[in-house]
Amino acid sequence: MSRAAVQVKNLGKRYHIGSRREAYGTLRDAIASTAQASIQMLFRRNHKNSPKEFWALRDVNLEIKQGDVLGIIGRNGAGKSTLLKILARVSYPTTGRAVISGRIGSLLEVGTGFHPELTGRENVFLNGAVLGMKKAEILRKFDEIVAFAEVDQFLDTPVKRYSSGQYMRLAFAIAAHLEPEILIVDEVLAVGDAAFQKKCLGKLGHVATEGRTVLFVSHNMPAVLALCNRVMLLENGKIKALGAPAEIVQHYLGSESTVSLIPLDQREDREGDGSVRIVSLQIESADADKIIRSGSKVKLTIGYRSQTEIHRPQFVISIYDPMDIGIYLLHNDFTGGLPQTLPAEGRVTCLTDPIHLTPGRCFVHLELLKGNARADYLPYAGFFDIEADDFFGTGMLPPREWVLGVLGHQWWLNG
């Protein structure tokens, strides 16, 4: 039997919301601070809105065998990154402990340790040292790192002049060429172009085949299914489910769909500065019978509310399949149609061209920006089902398991 690479026992991480640490000051400041603390203590006895405890993790028990590739999934705020930071010794637990057997390498924030004034070459050595690599190891892997990053001709240029893509390629290349027994990866594949992401996945897949232990946090469900032999679902800081990848991913996606049934004005799992709030979403077919099928135009009406007029509004509708694969992105800046200033409260409608999708469910994520600042973001704001239909007029249509889309086409014999 494989030995345990990671053992987590009764792990918990608590934060205090609304409290802050005071800086050192003069004697007068200390006296004033003491008086203020006394007043606040008196106030808190009579008010329930004192600093609250928030448990990002609680009672987490887990054993990861050597050679396991464990996917960790869950919604934003579930505790995934907190768990990885504790395992990487970046943060300390409030309760419990984590026992690590072997050298650990972490890709928590790609590019941490880069100095903008130093060249790419110098940052390879600096960042490698930050990540725990010895100089001899960096020298031995230097050519391989540069080749992977594809920045050889810019190697002696300060990284402040790199494009974001070059910066991320070099940062990932350094981190990915560590040789730890345990590798921790936190959503580093959410950046970069498609070719870069595919290359990163290939590298992680290679690491997994070498028998090393990998902990992989991602919202990319196909990547989780492809790389991992076990998957853990975190929910509100606790382990909700742990087991075979297909089973746990399906369980997670099923739970996500139930969120779509909660009225949007009651949803609290939102991101943004809150200056505008999305309060409703109506989805229907533009066809007379209101049924959405392959070839239907879809009408999406978004209700919003704000205290003031909204300047330079950007409405973004993202449509995903149940495996979290993006299908369409609808954005009012792409096509125009909305004024530069909207009233404080109202509704906007987006009408699509005919959509040619195979039968199945589609999920809708909504985002609203003012200028370039995110005001509100709601994942899984709603969903709609594509009904089976005789799209080709032959009674035949490929299932969703084969492809996402259908395309009209003709055949003939030449000659």
N, C-alpha and C positions, 0 to 999 in steps of 0.2 A: 504494500500500500504506500502511496505517496505521502511524504511528510507534509505537515501544515506549513505553508509559507506565511500566512497571515492568520492570527487568531484575535478576534475582537470579542471582548466580554463586557456586557452591561455598559456599553459606551454611551455617553451622553454629553451634549454640548449646550450650555445655557448662555444666553445673552440677556443683558438688561436694556430694555427699550426705554428711552427717555432719560437715562442717566449719562453723566459725562464726568471725565476725570479733570480736576482742576489743575492748572499749572502752578508752579511755585512762584511766590511773589514776595512783597515786602511784609514787614511785621503788621503794618496797617491793613494790607490785603488779607493777611491771615486772620486778624481780629474780625474784619468785615465778613470774611468767609465763614468763620465760626458762628457769627450772629445769624448770617443768612441760612446756614445749615439748621440752626435751632428753629428758625421761623418755618423753614420748609418741612421739618419734622413735625411741627405742630399742625401745619397745613395738611400733611399727608394723613394725619390721624382722622381728619374730618372729611377727606376726599378720597375717592377710590381711583382717581386718575394719576396715582403716583407711578414712578417707573415700574414697568411690568417685566416679568420674566418671560423670555421666549426660548423654548427648547428647540434648537435646530435639529438636534438628534436626541433620541431617548431610548434607552434599553435596547441597543443594537447588539445582537449576538451573531457572530459570523465566523466561519472557518473556511479559508481558501487553500486548497491543496496546491502543492508545487506543480506547475505546468498548466494550471487552470487559466482560462481566459474568461474573466467575469465581466459581463456587461452590466452597467448600473444605469437604470433608466428611471424616469419620473418627471413630474411637472416641475417648472421653475419654483424654487423655494422648498423642494422636498427634502433637501439635506445632502444632495449628492456631492457637491463641491466641498461642503464642510467635512464630510467623511474622508474625502481624499486628502484634504489639507492636514487632518489629524494623522492619517497614515503616513504622510510625507514629512511629519514632524514640523510642519509650518505653524500649526496651531495645536494647543493642548486641550485634552478633554476635560470636562467638568467632573464627570463620573466615569468609572470603569477604566479599562486599559486596552491597548492594542499591542500585541507581541508580533514583531516582524523578524523573520528568519531569513537573512540574506541581505545583500546590498540592494538598495532601493534607488530608483531613478524616477523623476517626476516631470511630466510635461503639463504643468498646471496652467501656466501663463507663458505661452511661447514668446520669447524675446526678452524675458526678464533678465537683467544683467547686461544688456546691450548699452554701449555708450555712443551717443550720436556723433561725437567728434572723432571717434576712432574708426579706422578702416575696417573693411570686412575681415581682412586677415587678422587684425589685432583683436577683433571681437570674437573670432572663432576661439582664440586662446582664453580671452576673458570669460566669455559665456560658458565655455567648456569647463573652466575651473569653478565657476559658480554652480554648475550642475554636478560637480563632484568628479570630473575627469582629471587624471594626472597628466602632466606635460607630455610624458612619453606616449601615453594613450592618444592624446590629441595629435601629436606628430605622426603617429602610425596611421591615424584615420583621416588626416588632413585632406589628402587628395580625394578620398572617397566622399567626404563632407562637401567639398567644393563642387565635385561632379554632380552630386545629388541636387545641390542648390542651384546649379546652372548660373553661377555668378562669377565665373573665373575671370572674365575680362573687366569686372568691376571690383576685384578683390582688394585693390589698393586705393579704393575710393571711400571716403567717410560714409558711414551708413545713413547719415542724415540726408544724403543725396539719393538714396535708394528709393525706388518706388515701393509702395506698400507690398506688392507681390514679391519683389526681390527680398525685402526685409523678412517677410514671413517664410520664404523658402529657405533662407540661410538659417533663421532661428530654428525652424523645424529640423533641418538637416543636422544641426549640432545636437539637438536633444535626442533625435531618433537614432543617433549612432552611439549612444551610451550602451554599455554592456552590463546592465544590472541583472540580478536574479529576479527582481520584481520591478515592473514598469507600470507607472501610474499615468494615465492619459485622460485629460479633462477637456473634452469638446474642442480640441485643437483643429479638427477637420471642418469647423464651421467657417473658416476663412480660406481665401484663395480661390482660384478658378477650378473648373471641373478636372482639368488635366492634373493640376497639383494635388487635388483631393484624392484622385485615383492613385497617384504615385505614393501619397502618404498611406493610404489603405494597404497598398501592396507592401510597403515597408513594415507596417504593423503586422500584417499577415505573416511575413517572413519571421519576425520576432516570435510570433506565436508558435510557429512550427519548430522553433529551436528548443522548445520545452521550457521557456521562461514563463513566469507568472505575469499576467497582464490584467490590470483593472482599467476598464474602458468606459468612460462616461460619454454618452452621446444622445442627441435627439434624432440621429440618423438611423432609423430602424433597419433598413436593408444592411447597413454596415454592421450593426449589432448582430443581426442574424448570420451574416457572412463570417464574422470574426470569432464570435464567442461560443463556448461550449456550455456556459451557464449564464443566466440573467437574473438580476435582482431588481425588484421594483420597490422604490422608496416612496413613501407617502406620509407627509407631515412628520418627517424625522424618524419614522419607524419602517421596519421591513414589512411590506405588504404581501409580497410573494417572492419565492425563490425557486428556480427550477430550470426546465428545458427552455431554450430561447424562444421557439415558436409559441409555446404555451403561454409564457410570461408576456411576450410582446402582444399577443392577441388579447390577453387579459387587460393589459395597459390601454391598448387602443379602444377596447370596449368600454373601459371606465371613462376614457376621455370623451367618448361620444355622449355619455350621460350628462356631462357638463353642459353640452349644447342645449339641454332641455331647461336649464335654469334661466329665467328672464334676465336679460342683459343688464338692466338697471339694478339687479340684485347681486351681480357677480362681483366678487372682491379679488379674484385672481387676475388682476389687470396690472399693466405697467404704464408708465407715463407720468407727466407732471400733474395730471388731473385738471388742467385748465379747461378741458372739454371732455365730456363723457358721452360715450356711445350708449344709447339707451334701448335701441330696438333694431332688429333685422328681420326683414320679410323677404322670402325667396319664393319665386313662382315662375312658371313657364309663361311665355308671351303667347302661347297657343290658346285657342279658345277654350279647350278642355282643361287648361292649367296643368297638364301632365308634362313632366320633363322627360324627354326621350332623346336618343341620338338625332341630331339635326334641329333640336329646339333652340330658340333664343331664350335666355334666362334673364329675368328681371330681379335685381337685388335692390331693396330700398332700405337705407340706413337712417335711423333717427338719432339725433344728437342734441346735447344740451350744454350751454355755457352761460357764464355770467355776463359776458361781453360779446361783441361782434368778433367773428373769426377772420383774421387776415391771412391771406395766402394759404388756404386750406389744401391739404393733400389727403385724399381718401385712398387707401390701399386695401384691395381685396385679394387675398391669396387663397387659391383653391387647391386642396391636397386630396390624395387618395387615402384609403385607410392605412396604408403602410407609410404614411407621412412623406410621400413623394410628391413634389410640387407639379401641378398640372398647368395652371394658369395664374398670371399676375395681372390684375386690373388696377389701373392708376389713372386718376383724372388728369395728371400732368401729361400723360402719353397722348391723350386725345383732345384735351380741352373740354369745354362745355360748362364748367362751373365758374361763377364770378370770382374775382380776387378777394372779395369780402362777403361773408355769409352772415345772416342774422344770428342772434345768440341762440336761437332754438329753431329746429326745423328738420326736414327730411330731404335726402338726396337719393336719386335713383340712377343705377347703372344698368343699361340694357346691353347684353352681349350679342355678338354675331352668333349664328348657329354653332352649337358645340357638338362635336362628333366624338362622343365617348362611349365605351362599352358599358353595359348595364352594371350598376353597383352604386355604392355610396361615395359621396364627395363631402369633404369638410371645408368650412369657410373660416379663415382667420381675418380679423379686421384690425386696421391700424389707421389712426387719424393724427396727422401732423399739422402744426401751425408753423409755417415757414419750414425750417428743417428740424424743429424740436418736436419730439414725440409727446403728444398730449394724452393719447389713450391707445392701448393695445389689448385686444381680447383674442386669445387663442381659442379655437373651437367655438366661435360665436354662433355657429349654426351648421346645418348640413342639408343636403338634398340627395335624392335617389334618382339615378338614371333608370328609367323603366325599359324593359325589353321591348323591342319594336322590330318590324320587318324593314330595316334600313335599306337593304339591297334589293328588296322585292323578291327574294328567293326563299325566304323563310329561314335563312342561315345568318348567324352573327357570332363572331368570336367571343368567348367569355372573358371577363375581367382578368382571370388568372393568366391569360395568354398575353393580352395587350391592354393598354389604357384607351387607345383611340381607334376609330374606324375611319376609313378614307374611301370615298367613292372612286371607282376605277373601272376600266373596260379592258377586254381582251379580244384579240383577233389573230387569225392565222395569216402570216405573211405569204405572199405569192399566191 
